[in-house]
Amino acid sequence: MSCVIPYRDAQHRCRSTQTGVRETHHVTLVCVVVVMVRISATTARLSTSQGSTRVQPRARAVERRGRCARTVRAAGGVSGGEGKDFMKRAFERARGMLENVGGRTGVATSGMKCDIDAPTWGELERMLSELPQEPVDDDASDASASERLFGTTSTPRVKLYRDSASWCPYSQKIWMQLEEKRIPYVKEKINMRCYGLKPESFMKIAPSGALPVIELDGQVISESSVIARVIEDEFPEHKPLLPYAPGSAEGERARYLMQMERALFGRWMQWITSSWSDGSGYSAYSEVLDSVDAELGSGGGPYFMGSDFTMVDIAFAPFLERMASSILYYKGVKIEGNGGRWPHLDSWFAAMANRKTYRGIKSDYYTTAHDLPPQLGGCAENGDNVSARDAIDGVDGVNWRLPLGPLNEKSLEPWWGSDDPVAARIEAARKIVSNHTNVVRFAARGCGEPGKPSYSAPLSDPNARPGEAHIPAVDAALRCVVHAMLQPDVASVQGPAKNAGMFDADATSLSLAYLRDRVGVPRDMSYPAARQFRAYLNWAIERL
Ligand SMILES: N[C@@H](CCC(=O)N[C@@H](CS)C(=O)NCC(=O)O)C(=O)O
């Protein structure tokens, strides 16, 4: 007997689950074709060391992380002096590490066997269907939605082309603007170059390949600042996000703040991509951040234009979000929740997290820290970042491990709305169950073969092939993880049992780790759900 978690239902009864045959539901949700970049030693989590037959992904990651951090510093990461050359080498080294991983054809294993007892997908689906469903909230943006109609029935005038991995800050702006204004739109997701090939149909309408692009009544418009203006002009009946007369004091203030956003962006770029003059990089950046904080304070907050949410917030959001994660990850400085150092900024982050439009399109620290390097040509660590980096990567032995601590304003990543671990686990379980065939095959790439050609985002490997022989094992392991997430207490679940059974323990472990490291926020699920899922995957990995 095992008991489904009592989700807001103290009376929820226990249900029996049977273990057994894998079902073959072909659910056609978007595949978790995930790409995450893990330059430097982060990549090591996927690696099998040469000739090694037993894989302990986390221990090895820490070991390689230390090695790589030392190499980075030896190459000028802390004391610096080699600028872009250093970054290029760091990036190439990271790719080289992945190629080593990619060099394997099939997984050399120790032959260690495991047994995995789990309900079928059909049973998991039934458990989920018996839980109370949260009503669909039309105000909440959803990265997986292919259209947003906001209650309308006519064909939307707008088609938005945005990046498939939800990495592009410029696409994020337009996405948020459409959501805030509740303008109906359909969406087509296009790869960024570092992730894979762009479809010819897109290149025909947008030869530069740059995202975002919209079609408005069939007319193609590119360049996010132009798109944003056109949207404001063409949809006056929808909530105006810059409702100020040109030349008015408020209009001037909005313009000034937008310029300040670009100044902050410039200082951030300078600092985050530079491996030298770390101190001056920090002072130059924090000088503008101080001004941003002061402006937020003088405007009365919580938003840039006071109590009104406007295009100024939309201009700042994608980059402040990326700054918060990358500066902590690569420089060890917390700009979000830094004990009152930037108090008005904290209030802004908190207010933004309460917007349902933003919550559904906001990324987490892990995703951003790893999607930036291929976009920026590399990010440079300064040596002060090690503990934050390891915590964000979940190799500190705490952050991606059960039992997870509370998620609140004191967390490593503050401000994700309410902290409801049960709801988060249910969300993760639903995402996996509804797309399990694809997710299993995707995870099994971890014990399969790398793709050719590869792409510049080190972990993007759209042509990789799963280890077919191990798919039943990966399938069972994933069912076991989902089942565990649906229990009140993970201790009541028998995880994978080593030294027995029919499955290959190493191949299964590698596959779960491969998946764990590629859960992207918001593309695959929300941060609270991803946090739970990563930790439950680790719970299973630790038993293999
Ligand atoms: N100035 C452009 C910048 C757009 C841009 O840089 N887009 C990036 C993604 S964030 C892009 O499409 N790069 C090509 C690619 O990676 O495929 C805008 O604001 O729209």
PDBQT file of the ligand as one rigid body, heavy atoms in Angstrom, charges set to zero:
ROOT
HETATM    1  N1  LIG A 601      18.485  44.017 -30.760  1.00  0.00    +0.000 N 
HETATM    2  C1  LIG A 601      17.774  42.794 -30.934  1.00  0.00    +0.000 C 
HETATM    3  C2  LIG A 601      18.567  41.716 -30.257  1.00  0.00    +0.000 C 
HETATM    4  C3  LIG A 601      17.951  40.375 -30.491  1.00  0.00    +0.000 C 
HETATM    5  C4  LIG A 601      18.898  39.248 -30.144  1.00  0.00    +0.000 C 
HETATM    6  O1  LIG A 601      20.064  39.472 -29.838  1.00  0.00    +0.000 OA
HETATM    7  N2  LIG A 601      18.387  38.066 -30.188  1.00  0.00    +0.000 N 
HETATM    8  C5  LIG A 601      19.206  36.900 -29.971  1.00  0.00    +0.000 C 
HETATM    9  C6  LIG A 601      18.597  36.007 -28.908  1.00  0.00    +0.000 C 
HETATM   10  S1  LIG A 601      18.455  36.790 -27.339  1.00  0.00    +0.000 SA
HETATM   11  C7  LIG A 601      19.197  36.068 -31.232  1.00  0.00    +0.000 C 
HETATM   12  O2  LIG A 601      18.181  35.834 -31.836  1.00  0.00    +0.000 OA
HETATM   13  N3  LIG A 601      20.353  35.584 -31.609  1.00  0.00    +0.000 N 
HETATM   14  C8  LIG A 601      20.455  34.676 -32.714  1.00  0.00    +0.000 C 
HETATM   15  C9  LIG A 601      20.478  33.272 -32.244  1.00  0.00    +0.000 C 
HETATM   16  O3  LIG A 601      21.081  32.994 -31.211  1.00  0.00    +0.000 OA
HETATM   17  O4  LIG A 601      19.896  32.434 -32.886  1.00  0.00    +0.000 OA
HETATM   18  C10 LIG A 601      16.395  42.929 -30.333  1.00  0.00    +0.000 C 
HETATM   19  O5  LIG A 601      16.244  43.707 -29.378  1.00  0.00    +0.000 OA
HETATM   20  O6  LIG A 601      15.460  42.276 -30.805  1.00  0.00    +0.000 OA
ENDROOT
TORSDOF 0
